[in-house]
Amino acid sequence: MTSKERHEIRYQRRHKARLEKRRHFIEPYDHFENIANRNALSRSTHDSALTVGWKTSVKRFRTRKLINIKKQSDLLESGKSIHKRFICFEIVERGKHRNIMSVYFSERIVQKSLSQNALYPVLTHNLIYDNSANIRGKGTHDARRRVSVHLQRHYRRHGSEGYALIIDFKSYFENLAHDPIKEILRESFTDNRILDLAFSQIDD
């Protein structure tokens, strides 16, 4: 067997494994109906209201919940934009001024449905193990634990020589490059309606 033939066999084996992984992890979530159906929107309404249920806008939406969910579902199915405008305000957090751009609750439930029923289950499989942000079962406690593990591992190998680099990106989300994010989504989903919805959220 030649080197070229071995490379081809290895490539076919890896290609088959990638297709199998896609079938297992991606295909169940590569359907726009999972996001736009009324049951999914109802669940995302409940989840979106967990920490903000006291707000007037949330109470108003939930008072006519079935009608409002139908309206959002119809907008999604027809391909119309769900974006209204941003609610802009300033807050002071730990002595730091922050400019906040918030969306209406009706749009937030669509974002939550998109995240829960497509983006999260597909994209989290490509994240490194030490990522603890917005991952179920992880959080600050897990991040501290992993830092401790890495410090112990470093000390066993190098002693007290070394340093920790802490980085905080200014205006992180405002400055994200859109094209690489869209390319990742194109590689992950084939349903154009999911891509159109995700891209519209990114561009907005």
VEXGUVEX-495696 format. One record per residue (C-alpha): x, y, z; residue in one letter; residue number from 1. Coordinates in nm, 3 decimals. Layout:
! VEXGUVEX-495696
X | Y | Z | A | NUM
...
***
This chain:
! VEXGUVEX-495696
0.000 | 0.000 | 0.000 | M | 1
0.139 | 0.339 | -0.100 | T | 2
0.154 | 0.649 | 0.118 | S | 3
-0.114 | 0.814 | -0.096 | K | 4
-0.348 | 0.518 | -0.049 | E | 5
-0.295 | 0.525 | 0.327 | R | 6
-0.377 | 0.898 | 0.332 | H | 7
-0.694 | 0.834 | 0.132 | E | 8
-0.808 | 0.556 | 0.366 | I | 9
-0.740 | 0.775 | 0.670 | R | 10
-0.927 | 1.064 | 0.509 | Y | 11
-1.231 | 0.844 | 0.430 | Q | 12
-1.232 | 0.709 | 0.786 | R | 13
-1.227 | 1.060 | 0.933 | R | 14
-1.489 | 1.182 | 0.686 | H | 15
-1.718 | 0.897 | 0.785 | K | 16
-1.665 | 0.976 | 1.154 | A | 17
-1.749 | 1.343 | 1.093 | R | 18
-2.070 | 1.251 | 0.909 | L | 19
-2.169 | 1.015 | 1.190 | E | 20
-2.101 | 1.287 | 1.447 | K | 21
-2.312 | 1.529 | 1.245 | R | 22
-2.596 | 1.280 | 1.217 | R | 23
-2.590 | 1.215 | 1.592 | H | 24
-2.539 | 1.568 | 1.726 | F | 25
-2.662 | 1.809 | 1.460 | I | 26
-2.942 | 1.662 | 1.249 | E | 27
-3.201 | 1.644 | 1.534 | P | 28
-3.158 | 2.021 | 1.582 | Y | 29
-3.124 | 2.125 | 1.217 | D | 30
-3.498 | 2.196 | 1.179 | H | 31
-3.651 | 2.542 | 1.193 | F | 32
-3.979 | 2.399 | 1.328 | E | 33
-3.799 | 2.315 | 1.654 | N | 34
-3.757 | 2.689 | 1.709 | I | 35
-4.079 | 2.833 | 1.567 | A | 36
-4.340 | 2.590 | 1.701 | N | 37
-4.564 | 2.721 | 1.978 | R | 38
-4.459 | 2.461 | 2.238 | N | 39
-4.094 | 2.565 | 2.201 | A | 40
-4.186 | 2.933 | 2.228 | L | 41
-4.398 | 2.860 | 2.535 | S | 42
-4.104 | 2.690 | 2.707 | R | 43
-3.870 | 2.974 | 2.616 | S | 44
-4.126 | 3.225 | 2.751 | T | 45
-4.118 | 3.047 | 3.086 | H | 46
-3.737 | 3.027 | 3.091 | D | 47
-3.691 | 3.389 | 2.980 | S | 48
-3.918 | 3.512 | 3.259 | A | 49
-3.748 | 3.323 | 3.543 | L | 50
-3.542 | 3.616 | 3.672 | T | 51
-3.743 | 3.907 | 3.526 | V | 52
-4.099 | 3.797 | 3.595 | G | 53
-4.155 | 4.108 | 3.809 | W | 54
-4.114 | 4.345 | 3.513 | K | 55
-4.427 | 4.512 | 3.375 | T | 56
-4.341 | 4.424 | 3.014 | S | 57
-4.305 | 4.055 | 3.105 | V | 58
-4.631 | 4.051 | 3.299 | K | 59
-4.806 | 4.221 | 3.007 | R | 60
-4.672 | 3.962 | 2.761 | F | 61
-4.770 | 3.669 | 2.983 | R | 62
-5.120 | 3.805 | 3.042 | T | 63
-5.190 | 3.738 | 2.673 | R | 64
-4.934 | 3.460 | 2.645 | K | 65
-5.111 | 3.233 | 2.394 | L | 66
-5.198 | 3.519 | 2.159 | I | 67
-4.846 | 3.667 | 2.178 | N | 68
-4.679 | 3.329 | 2.121 | I | 69
-4.901 | 3.267 | 1.817 | K | 70
-4.801 | 3.610 | 1.683 | K | 71
-4.430 | 3.534 | 1.723 | Q | 72
-4.471 | 3.188 | 1.570 | S | 73
-4.655 | 3.334 | 1.268 | D | 74
-4.383 | 3.597 | 1.220 | L | 75
-4.114 | 3.329 | 1.224 | L | 76
-4.299 | 3.096 | 0.988 | E | 77
-4.359 | 3.380 | 0.739 | S | 78
-3.993 | 3.484 | 0.749 | G | 79
-4.071 | 3.835 | 0.872 | K | 80
-3.839 | 4.022 | 1.109 | S | 81
-3.910 | 3.991 | 1.481 | I | 82
-3.678 | 4.280 | 1.569 | H | 83
-3.843 | 4.602 | 1.688 | K | 84
-3.577 | 4.826 | 1.833 | R | 85
-3.337 | 4.836 | 2.124 | F | 86
-3.415 | 4.977 | 2.466 | I | 87
-3.099 | 5.171 | 2.553 | C | 88
-3.002 | 5.276 | 2.905 | F | 89
-2.700 | 5.314 | 3.130 | E | 90
-2.615 | 5.134 | 3.451 | I | 91
-2.328 | 5.156 | 3.699 | V | 92
-2.190 | 4.812 | 3.782 | E | 93
-1.909 | 4.786 | 4.042 | R | 94
-1.830 | 5.153 | 3.982 | G | 95
-1.817 | 5.111 | 3.604 | K | 96
-2.057 | 5.278 | 3.360 | H | 97
-2.211 | 5.038 | 3.108 | R | 98
-2.428 | 5.113 | 2.808 | N | 99
-2.701 | 4.850 | 2.781 | I | 100
-2.895 | 4.768 | 2.465 | M | 101
-3.188 | 4.548 | 2.564 | S | 102
-3.445 | 4.385 | 2.335 | V | 103
-3.819 | 4.357 | 2.390 | Y | 104
-3.936 | 4.048 | 2.578 | F | 105
-4.117 | 3.919 | 2.268 | S | 106
-3.784 | 3.910 | 2.084 | E | 107
-3.603 | 3.763 | 2.383 | R | 108
-3.822 | 3.452 | 2.381 | I | 109
-3.734 | 3.391 | 2.014 | V | 110
-3.365 | 3.432 | 2.097 | Q | 111
-3.407 | 3.185 | 2.383 | K | 112
-3.583 | 2.933 | 2.157 | S | 113
-3.312 | 2.969 | 1.891 | L | 114
-3.046 | 2.914 | 2.154 | S | 115
-3.213 | 2.622 | 2.333 | Q | 116
-3.335 | 2.432 | 2.029 | N | 117
-3.050 | 2.487 | 1.781 | A | 118
-2.740 | 2.682 | 1.879 | L | 119
-2.666 | 2.542 | 2.226 | Y | 120
-2.700 | 2.167 | 2.157 | P | 121
-2.497 | 2.190 | 1.836 | V | 122
-2.223 | 2.443 | 1.911 | L | 123
-2.134 | 2.338 | 2.266 | T | 124
-1.984 | 2.011 | 2.135 | H | 125
-1.700 | 2.214 | 1.982 | N | 126
-1.614 | 2.411 | 2.296 | L | 127
-1.309 | 2.328 | 2.507 | I | 128
-1.378 | 2.145 | 2.833 | Y | 129
-1.259 | 2.440 | 3.045 | D | 130
-1.521 | 2.677 | 2.903 | N | 131
-1.764 | 2.743 | 3.187 | S | 132
-1.969 | 3.033 | 3.047 | A | 133
-2.340 | 2.963 | 2.991 | N | 134
-2.292 | 2.586 | 3.008 | I | 135
-2.546 | 2.379 | 3.201 | R | 136
-2.392 | 2.229 | 3.513 | G | 137
-2.099 | 2.471 | 3.506 | K | 138
-2.041 | 2.827 | 3.620 | G | 139
-1.821 | 3.024 | 3.857 | T | 140
-1.768 | 2.731 | 4.095 | H | 141
-1.656 | 2.501 | 3.812 | D | 142
-1.429 | 2.773 | 3.669 | A | 143
-1.257 | 2.810 | 4.009 | R | 144
-1.215 | 2.435 | 4.033 | R | 145
-1.053 | 2.416 | 3.688 | R | 146
-0.818 | 2.707 | 3.767 | V | 147
-0.711 | 2.519 | 4.079 | S | 148
-0.648 | 2.202 | 3.874 | V | 149
-0.432 | 2.392 | 3.623 | H | 150
-0.234 | 2.571 | 3.898 | L | 151
-0.159 | 2.239 | 4.070 | Q | 152
-0.056 | 2.081 | 3.739 | R | 153
0.170 | 2.377 | 3.660 | H | 154
0.330 | 2.368 | 4.007 | Y | 155
0.410 | 1.995 | 3.976 | R | 156
0.583 | 2.057 | 3.641 | R | 157
0.746 | 2.398 | 3.688 | H | 158
0.735 | 2.488 | 4.056 | G | 159
0.653 | 2.851 | 4.134 | S | 160
0.793 | 2.978 | 3.802 | E | 161
0.527 | 3.121 | 3.575 | G | 162
0.235 | 3.362 | 3.573 | Y | 163
-0.139 | 3.387 | 3.513 | A | 164
-0.270 | 3.617 | 3.239 | L | 165
-0.609 | 3.776 | 3.301 | I | 166
-0.777 | 3.945 | 3.005 | I | 167
-1.097 | 4.150 | 2.992 | D | 168
-1.212 | 4.255 | 2.645 | F | 169
-1.367 | 4.601 | 2.627 | K | 170
-1.706 | 4.605 | 2.449 | S | 171
-1.658 | 4.237 | 2.364 | Y | 172
-1.990 | 4.167 | 2.193 | F | 173
-2.002 | 4.501 | 2.013 | E | 174
-1.664 | 4.432 | 1.851 | N | 175
-1.708 | 4.068 | 1.748 | L | 176
-1.637 | 4.007 | 1.379 | A | 177
-1.960 | 3.888 | 1.219 | H | 178
-1.822 | 3.693 | 0.922 | D | 179
-1.633 | 3.422 | 1.118 | P | 180
-1.940 | 3.363 | 1.337 | I | 181
-2.162 | 3.327 | 1.031 | K | 182
-1.914 | 3.084 | 0.876 | E | 183
-1.927 | 2.863 | 1.187 | I | 184
-2.306 | 2.861 | 1.164 | L | 185
-2.299 | 2.775 | 0.792 | R | 186
-2.077 | 2.477 | 0.870 | E | 187
-2.314 | 2.364 | 1.147 | S | 188
-2.663 | 2.405 | 0.995 | F | 189
-2.820 | 2.333 | 0.657 | T | 190
-3.168 | 2.474 | 0.725 | D | 191
-3.156 | 2.820 | 0.565 | N | 192
-3.435 | 2.950 | 0.787 | R | 193
-3.224 | 2.884 | 1.097 | I | 194
-2.931 | 3.061 | 0.932 | L | 195
-3.147 | 3.358 | 0.828 | D | 196
-3.283 | 3.398 | 1.181 | L | 197
-2.939 | 3.368 | 1.342 | A | 198
-2.780 | 3.607 | 1.092 | F | 199
-3.056 | 3.866 | 1.146 | S | 200
-2.993 | 3.851 | 1.521 | Q | 201
-2.619 | 3.895 | 1.467 | I | 202
-2.663 | 4.187 | 1.227 | D | 203
-2.919 | 4.361 | 1.450 | D | 204
***
